[in-house]
């Protein structure tokens, strides 16, 4: 059995990994937005799971990427009590997730990506 990973698959895995890392650090810290951090962790894990496991029809990478994008934007708006500014992992996950969202929706075509 062989596995072939496309750049989109690798990009989705990296995006989910950054979101999981950001959600875990938000839960560990004292930023007072733990509901958003739990939602970020849940959607990032489901997005990572949907790469490797076939889920029922409405639960696709597009849906989980869209929900994760909304959560990441909400986390940037309600940044908590951190004084240093925004977390770099949130911004990286937001940008990578926007690329995954646009590609999976079919609105962005990069030659040689898929």
TIRO-2110 file (N, C-alpha, C; in Angstrom, 1 decimal):
// TIRO-2110
0.8, -1.2, 0.0, N, 1, A
0.0, 0.0, 0.0, CA, 1, A
0.9, 1.2, 0.0, C, 1, A
0.7, 2.1, -0.9, N, 2, A
1.5, 3.3, -1.0, CA, 2, A
0.6, 4.5, -0.8, C, 2, A
1.2, 5.6, -0.2, N, 3, A
0.5, 6.8, 0.0, CA, 3, A
1.2, 7.9, -0.9, C, 3, A
0.4, 8.7, -1.5, N, 4, A
0.9, 9.8, -2.2, CA, 4, A
0.3, 11.1, -1.7, C, 4, A
1.2, 12.0, -1.2, N, 5, A
0.7, 13.2, -0.6, CA, 5, A
0.9, 14.3, -1.7, C, 5, A
-0.2, 15.1, -1.8, N, 6, A
-0.1, 16.3, -2.7, CA, 6, A
0.4, 17.5, -1.8, C, 6, A
0.7, 18.5, -2.4, N, 7, A
1.0, 19.7, -1.7, CA, 7, A
-0.1, 20.2, -0.9, C, 7, A
-1.4, 20.1, -1.4, N, 8, A
-2.6, 20.5, -0.6, CA, 8, A
-2.7, 19.7, 0.6, C, 8, A
-2.5, 18.4, 0.6, N, 9, A
-2.5, 17.5, 1.7, CA, 9, A
-1.5, 17.9, 2.8, C, 9, A
-0.3, 18.2, 2.4, N, 10, A
0.7, 18.6, 3.3, CA, 10, A
0.4, 20.0, 3.9, C, 10, A
-0.1, 20.9, 3.1, N, 11, A
-0.5, 22.2, 3.5, CA, 11, A
-1.7, 22.1, 4.6, C, 11, A
-2.6, 21.2, 4.3, N, 12, A
-3.7, 21.0, 5.3, CA, 12, A
-3.2, 20.4, 6.6, C, 12, A
-2.3, 19.5, 6.5, N, 13, A
-1.7, 18.9, 7.7, CA, 13, A
-0.9, 20.0, 8.5, C, 13, A
-0.1, 20.8, 7.9, N, 14, A
0.6, 21.9, 8.5, CA, 14, A
-0.3, 22.9, 9.2, C, 14, A
-1.4, 23.2, 8.4, N, 15, A
-2.4, 24.2, 9.0, CA, 15, A
-3.0, 23.6, 10.2, C, 15, A
-3.5, 22.4, 10.2, N, 16, A
-4.1, 21.8, 11.4, CA, 16, A
-3.1, 21.7, 12.5, C, 16, A
-1.8, 21.4, 12.2, N, 17, A
-0.8, 21.3, 13.3, CA, 17, A
-0.6, 22.7, 14.0, C, 17, A
-0.6, 23.7, 13.2, N, 18, A
-0.4, 25.1, 13.8, CA, 18, A
-1.7, 25.4, 14.6, C, 18, A
-2.8, 25.1, 14.1, N, 19, A
-4.1, 25.4, 14.9, CA, 19, A
-4.1, 24.5, 16.1, C, 19, A
-3.7, 23.3, 16.1, N, 20, A
-3.7, 22.5, 17.3, CA, 20, A
-2.7, 23.1, 18.3, C, 20, A
-1.5, 23.5, 17.9, N, 21, A
-0.5, 24.1, 18.7, CA, 21, A
-1.1, 25.3, 19.4, C, 21, A
-1.7, 26.2, 18.5, N, 22, A
-2.2, 27.5, 19.0, CA, 22, A
-3.4, 27.2, 20.0, C, 22, A
-4.2, 26.3, 19.7, N, 23, A
-5.3, 26.0, 20.7, CA, 23, A
-4.8, 25.4, 22.0, C, 23, A
-3.8, 24.6, 21.9, N, 24, A
-3.2, 24.0, 23.2, CA, 24, A
-2.6, 25.1, 24.0, C, 24, A
-1.8, 26.0, 23.4, N, 25, A
-1.2, 27.0, 24.2, CA, 25, A
-2.2, 28.0, 24.7, C, 25, A
-3.3, 28.2, 24.0, N, 26, A
-4.4, 29.1, 24.5, CA, 26, A
-5.1, 28.4, 25.7, C, 26, A
-5.3, 27.1, 25.7, N, 27, A
-5.9, 26.4, 26.8, CA, 27, A
-5.0, 26.4, 28.0, C, 27, A
-3.7, 26.3, 27.8, N, 28, A
-2.7, 26.3, 28.9, CA, 28, A
-2.6, 27.7, 29.5, C, 28, A
-2.7, 28.7, 28.7, N, 29, A
-2.5, 30.1, 29.3, CA, 29, A
-3.7, 30.6, 30.0, C, 29, A
-3.6, 31.9, 30.3, N, 30, A
-4.7, 32.5, 31.1, CA, 30, A
-5.3, 33.6, 30.2, C, 30, A
-5.8, 33.3, 29.0, N, 31, A
-6.3, 34.3, 28.1, CA, 31, A
-7.8, 34.5, 28.2, C, 31, A
-8.5, 33.7, 28.9, N, 32, A
-10.0, 33.8, 29.2, CA, 32, A
-10.8, 33.7, 27.9, C, 32, A
-10.4, 33.0, 26.9, N, 33, A
-11.2, 32.6, 25.8, CA, 33, A
-11.1, 31.1, 25.5, C, 33, A
-11.4, 30.4, 26.6, N, 34, A
-11.2, 28.9, 26.5, CA, 34, A
-12.2, 28.2, 25.6, C, 34, A
-13.4, 28.8, 25.4, N, 35, A
-14.4, 28.2, 24.6, CA, 35, A
-14.0, 28.3, 23.1, C, 35, A
-13.4, 29.4, 22.7, N, 36, A
-12.8, 29.5, 21.4, CA, 36, A
-11.6, 28.6, 21.2, C, 36, A
-10.8, 28.4, 22.2, N, 37, A
-9.7, 27.5, 22.1, CA, 37, A
-10.1, 26.1, 22.0, C, 37, A
-11.1, 25.7, 22.7, N, 38, A
-11.6, 24.3, 22.6, CA, 38, A
-12.2, 24.1, 21.2, C, 38, A
-13.0, 25.1, 20.7, N, 39, A
-13.6, 25.0, 19.4, CA, 39, A
-12.5, 24.9, 18.3, C, 39, A
-11.4, 25.7, 18.5, N, 40, A
-10.2, 25.6, 17.6, CA, 40, A
-9.6, 24.3, 17.6, C, 40, A
-9.4, 23.7, 18.7, N, 41, A
-8.8, 22.3, 18.8, CA, 41, A
-9.7, 21.3, 18.2, C, 41, A
-11.0, 21.4, 18.4, N, 42, A
-12.0, 20.4, 17.9, CA, 42, A
-12.0, 20.5, 16.3, C, 42, A
-12.1, 21.7, 15.8, N, 43, A
-12.1, 21.8, 14.3, CA, 43, A
-10.8, 21.5, 13.7, C, 43, A
-9.7, 21.8, 14.3, N, 44, A
-8.4, 21.4, 13.8, CA, 44, A
-8.2, 19.9, 13.8, C, 44, A
-8.6, 19.3, 14.8, N, 45, A
-8.5, 17.8, 14.9, CA, 45, A
-9.4, 17.1, 13.9, C, 45, A
-10.6, 17.7, 13.7, N, 46, A
-11.5, 17.1, 12.7, CA, 46, A
-11.0, 17.4, 11.3, C, 46, A
-10.4, 18.5, 11.1, N, 47, A
-9.8, 18.8, 9.7, CA, 47, A
-8.6, 17.9, 9.5, C, 47, A
-7.8, 17.6, 10.5, N, 48, A
-6.7, 16.7, 10.3, CA, 48, A
-7.2, 15.2, 10.1, C, 48, A
-8.3, 14.9, 10.8, N, 49, A
-8.9, 13.6, 10.7, CA, 49, A
-9.5, 13.4, 9.3, C, 49, A
-10.1, 14.4, 8.7, N, 50, A
-10.7, 14.3, 7.4, CA, 50, A
-9.7, 14.2, 6.3, C, 50, A
-8.5, 14.4, 6.5, N, 51, A
-7.4, 14.2, 5.5, CA, 51, A
-7.2, 12.7, 5.4, C, 51, A
-7.2, 12.0, 6.5, N, 52, A
-6.9, 10.6, 6.4, CA, 52, A
-8.0, 9.6, 6.5, C, 52, A
-9.2, 10.0, 6.9, N, 53, A
-10.4, 9.2, 7.1, CA, 53, A
-11.5, 9.7, 6.2, C, 53, A
-12.2, 8.9, 5.6, N, 54, A
-13.4, 9.3, 4.8, CA, 54, A
-14.5, 9.5, 5.7, C, 54, A
-15.0, 10.8, 5.8, N, 55, A
-16.1, 11.1, 6.7, CA, 55, A
-17.4, 11.3, 5.8, C, 55, A
-18.6, 11.3, 6.4, N, 56, A
-19.8, 11.5, 5.6, CA, 56, A
-19.8, 12.8, 4.8, C, 56, A
-20.6, 12.8, 3.8, N, 57, A
-20.6, 13.9, 2.8, CA, 57, A
-20.5, 15.3, 3.3, C, 57, A
-21.3, 15.8, 4.2, N, 58, A
-21.1, 17.2, 4.6, CA, 58, A
-19.9, 17.6, 5.4, C, 58, A
-19.2, 16.6, 5.9, N, 59, A
-18.0, 16.8, 6.8, CA, 59, A
-16.8, 16.7, 5.9, C, 59, A
-16.4, 17.7, 5.2, N, 60, A
-15.3, 17.7, 4.3, CA, 60, A
-14.2, 18.7, 4.8, C, 60, A
-13.1, 18.7, 4.2, N, 61, A
-12.1, 19.7, 4.5, CA, 61, A
-12.6, 21.1, 4.3, C, 61, A
-13.4, 21.3, 3.4, N, 62, A
-14.0, 22.7, 3.1, CA, 62, A
-14.8, 23.2, 4.3, C, 62, A
-15.6, 22.3, 4.9, N, 63, A
-16.5, 22.7, 6.0, CA, 63, A
-15.6, 23.0, 7.2, C, 63, A
-14.7, 22.1, 7.5, N, 64, A
-13.8, 22.2, 8.7, CA, 64, A
-12.9, 23.4, 8.6, C, 64, A
-12.4, 23.7, 7.3, N, 65, A
-11.6, 24.8, 7.1, CA, 65, A
-12.3, 26.1, 7.2, C, 65, A
-13.6, 26.1, 6.8, N, 66, A
-14.4, 27.3, 7.0, CA, 66, A
-14.7, 27.6, 8.4, C, 66, A
-15.0, 26.6, 9.2, N, 67, A
-15.3, 26.8, 10.6, CA, 67, A
-14.0, 27.2, 11.4, C, 67, A
-12.9, 26.6, 11.0, N, 68, A
-11.6, 26.9, 11.6, CA, 68, A
-11.2, 28.4, 11.3, C, 68, A
-11.5, 28.8, 10.1, N, 69, A
-11.2, 30.2, 9.7, CA, 69, A
-12.0, 31.2, 10.6, C, 69, A
-13.3, 30.9, 10.8, N, 70, A
-14.1, 31.8, 11.6, CA, 70, A
-13.6, 31.8, 13.0, C, 70, A
-13.2, 30.7, 13.6, N, 71, A
-12.7, 30.6, 14.9, CA, 71, A
-11.4, 31.4, 15.0, C, 71, A
-10.5, 31.2, 14.0, N, 72, A
-9.2, 31.9, 14.1, CA, 72, A
-9.4, 33.4, 14.0, C, 72, A
-10.3, 33.9, 13.2, N, 73, A
-10.6, 35.3, 13.1, CA, 73, A
-11.2, 35.8, 14.4, C, 73, A
-12.1, 35.0, 15.0, N, 74, A
-12.6, 35.4, 16.3, CA, 74, A
-11.5, 35.5, 17.4, C, 74, A
-10.5, 34.6, 17.3, N, 75, A
-9.4, 34.6, 18.2, CA, 75, A
-8.5, 35.8, 18.1, C, 75, A
-8.4, 36.3, 16.8, N, 76, A
-7.7, 37.5, 16.6, CA, 76, A
-8.4, 38.7, 17.1, C, 76, A
-9.7, 38.7, 17.0, N, 77, A
-10.5, 39.9, 17.5, CA, 77, A
-10.6, 39.9, 19.0, C, 77, A
-10.9, 38.7, 19.6, N, 78, A
-10.9, 38.6, 21.1, CA, 78, A
-9.6, 38.0, 21.5, C, 78, A
-8.5, 38.7, 21.5, N, 79, A
-7.2, 38.1, 21.7, CA, 79, A
-6.9, 37.8, 23.2, C, 79, A
-7.7, 38.1, 24.1, N, 80, A
-7.5, 37.8, 25.5, CA, 80, A
-6.7, 38.8, 26.2, C, 80, A
-6.0, 38.4, 27.3, N, 81, A
-5.3, 39.4, 28.1, CA, 81, A
-3.8, 39.4, 27.9, C, 81, A
-3.4, 38.8, 26.8, N, 82, A
-1.9, 38.8, 26.4, CA, 82, A
-1.5, 40.2, 26.0, C, 82, A
-0.4, 40.6, 26.6, N, 83, A
0.1, 42.0, 26.4, CA, 83, A
1.0, 42.1, 25.2, C, 83, A
1.6, 41.0, 24.8, N, 84, A
2.6, 41.1, 23.7, CA, 84, A
2.0, 41.2, 22.3, C, 84, A
0.7, 41.2, 22.2, N, 85, A
0.1, 41.3, 20.9, CA, 85, A
-0.5, 40.0, 20.5, C, 85, A
-0.6, 39.8, 19.2, N, 86, A
-1.2, 38.6, 18.7, CA, 86, A
-0.1, 37.5, 18.6, C, 86, A
-0.6, 36.3, 18.7, N, 87, A
0.2, 35.1, 18.7, CA, 87, A
0.6, 34.8, 17.2, C, 87, A
1.9, 34.6, 17.0, N, 88, A
2.3, 34.3, 15.6, CA, 88, A
1.7, 33.0, 15.1, C, 88, A
1.5, 32.0, 15.9, N, 89, A
0.9, 30.7, 15.5, CA, 89, A
-0.5, 31.0, 15.0, C, 89, A
-1.2, 31.9, 15.6, N, 90, A
-2.6, 32.2, 15.1, CA, 90, A
-2.6, 32.8, 13.7, C, 90, A
-1.7, 33.7, 13.5, N, 91, A
-1.6, 34.4, 12.2, CA, 91, A
-1.1, 33.4, 11.1, C, 91, A
-0.2, 32.6, 11.4, N, 92, A
0.3, 31.6, 10.5, CA, 92, A
-0.8, 30.6, 10.1, C, 92, A
-1.5, 30.1, 11.2, N, 93, A
-2.6, 29.2, 10.9, CA, 93, A
-3.7, 29.8, 10.1, C, 93, A
-4.0, 31.1, 10.4, N, 94, A
-5.0, 31.9, 9.6, CA, 94, A
-4.7, 32.0, 8.2, C, 94, A
-3.4, 32.3, 7.9, N, 95, A
-3.0, 32.5, 6.5, CA, 95, A
-3.0, 31.2, 5.7, C, 95, A
-2.5, 30.1, 6.4, N, 96, A
-2.4, 28.8, 5.7, CA, 96, A
-3.8, 28.3, 5.5, C, 96, A
-4.7, 28.5, 6.5, N, 97, A
-6.1, 28.0, 6.4, CA, 97, A
-6.8, 28.8, 5.4, C, 97, A
-6.6, 30.0, 5.2, N, 98, A
-7.2, 30.8, 4.1, CA, 98, A
-6.8, 30.2, 2.7, C, 98, A
-5.6, 29.8, 2.6, N, 99, A
-5.1, 29.2, 1.3, CA, 99, A
-5.8, 27.8, 1.1, C, 99, A
-5.9, 27.0, 2.2, N, 100, A
-6.5, 25.7, 2.1, CA, 100, A
-8.0, 25.9, 1.8, C, 100, A
-8.6, 26.9, 2.4, N, 101, A
-10.1, 27.2, 2.2, CA, 101, A
-10.3, 27.6, 0.7, C, 101, A
-9.5, 28.5, 0.2, N, 102, A
-9.7, 28.9, -1.2, CA, 102, A
-9.4, 27.8, -2.2, C, 102, A
-8.4, 27.0, -1.9, N, 103, A
-8.1, 25.9, -2.9, CA, 103, A
-9.2, 24.8, -2.8, C, 103, A
-9.7, 24.5, -1.6, N, 104, A
-10.7, 23.4, -1.5, CA, 104, A
-12.1, 23.9, -2.0, C, 104, A
-12.3, 25.2, -2.0, N, 105, A
-13.6, 25.8, -2.5, CA, 105, A
-13.5, 25.9, -4.1, C, 105, A
-12.3, 25.8, -4.6, N, 106, A
-12.1, 25.9, -6.0, CA, 106, A
-11.9, 27.3, -6.5, C, 106, A
-11.7, 28.2, -5.7, N, 107, A
-11.5, 29.6, -6.1, CA, 107, A
-10.1, 30.0, -6.3, C, 107, A
-9.2, 29.1, -6.0, N, 108, A
-7.8, 29.4, -6.2, CA, 108, A
-7.1, 28.2, -6.8, C, 108, A
-6.5, 28.4, -8.0, N, 109, A
-5.9, 27.3, -8.7, CA, 109, A
-4.4, 27.7, -8.8, C, 109, A
-3.5, 26.9, -8.3, N, 110, A
-2.1, 27.1, -8.4, CA, 110, A
-1.6, 25.9, -9.2, C, 110, A
-1.0, 26.2, -10.4, N, 111, A
-0.5, 25.1, -11.2, CA, 111, A
0.5, 24.2, -10.5, C, 111, A
0.3, 22.9, -10.6, N, 112, A
1.3, 22.0, -10.0, CA, 112, A
1.0, 21.7, -8.5, C, 112, A
-0.1, 22.3, -8.0, N, 113, A
-0.4, 22.1, -6.6, CA, 113, A
-1.1, 20.8, -6.3, C, 113, A
-2.1, 20.5, -7.2, N, 114, A
-2.9, 19.3, -7.0, CA, 114, A
-2.5, 18.2, -7.9, C, 114, A
END
